[in-house]
Amino acid sequence: MSRKLPDVSNIERLELFGEDYNPTATIENQEGQKLSLQVYYQLALDFGGIGPKAANSGLLMYGSHADEARANPGRHPNIDRLIDILENDYYLSVKAVPRRKRNAG
């Protein structure tokens, strides 16, 4: 991964939607999902959503993690999703949900 990924500290989660704006998945800003949150957010910024071209770019961003996912289907569901988009030619829209500001005091 030679590309610098975006800061996602102000994002609570990404919501992914398929056709007819049906929710398909959520990527939370939590340990174990931060890389996926960063990759998917960058794809949304670069492509406006995630279709085959974006999915291919995302797999390149994951680097060796994508190889691991291909060798172990089901272990990395967010990478598996990009592989599926690439193989089955569909599109997901992405909604970034900001973190709520906490009141001091």
Salt bridges, closest charged atoms under 4 A:
GLU12 OE2 - ARG13 NH1 2.89
GLU15 OE2 - ARG13 NE 2.90
ASP46 OD2 - ARG3 NH2 2.76
ASP67 OD1 - ARG70 NH1 3.85
GLU68 OE2 - ARG75 NH1 2.79
GLU68 OE2 - HIS76 NE2 3.78
